[in-house]
Amino acid sequence: MEQKPTTLMIADDHKLFAEGLSAILSEQPNFKVIGTASNGKEILHLLNHQIPDILILDLNMPVLDGEIAAEKIRQLFPSVKIMVLSMYYTVKLAAKLESIGVKAFVQKDTDAETLFTIISDLQLGEKYFQKTKPDVQPSVFNDGDHFQKSHNLTTREMEILQLISEDYSSQQIAQKLFIALNTVDTHRKNMAQKLNVSGKAGLLKFAIENKLR
């Protein structure tokens, strides 16, 4: 008897990323993407009409962000297994998502084969929470919520600041986050103002002084 494919939905406000992920997953005979959304409100609307086995959810979305959407989905659609796929990672956030009922917290730079394995394991009832981030020394980002709030930074700014700390250029950040180059530059200017530093060099110096690298 042929095995029924695992049904998937994707919620991510970066259309190019969502479409690319959908295409990659759809190439696998044991996966079937049945819907995509660009924010939490849209995915809740889709779930009212069709329930997937697994929902792949970004955190940083407009209208209704991923963390709030995850809580609502767990309450309204408890059978849906939620995988959060995000660039932004802290141990504290991983613990919070797990307490909500999220089944996996995966970084966006995870390779495709690993992602396929995690999805298959979720369908079998497993969980996946990476408690420590490899290749990065412990830093202030391990208590990211406090750091973010104390400096009045948005989730997107935290993502970009982390990449700045890893010596990514604006062009590389734009490509990695699937956003426009001028959007990265705007975020850089806003962060420089909030952190009271001057330009790209000031942001990098801030990252080094605060042990973000």
Secondary structure, DSSP 8 states (H G I E B T S, - for coil): -----EEEEEE-S-HHHHHHHHHHHHTSTTEEEEEEESSHHHHHHHHTT---SEEEE-SS-SSS-HHHHHHHHHHH-TTSEEEEEES---HHHHHHHHHHT--EEEETT--HHHHHHHHHHHHTT--EE--S-TTS---GGGGHHHHHHHTT--HHHHHHHHHHHTT--HHHHHHHHT--HHHHHHHHHHHHHHHT--HHHHHHHHHHHTT--
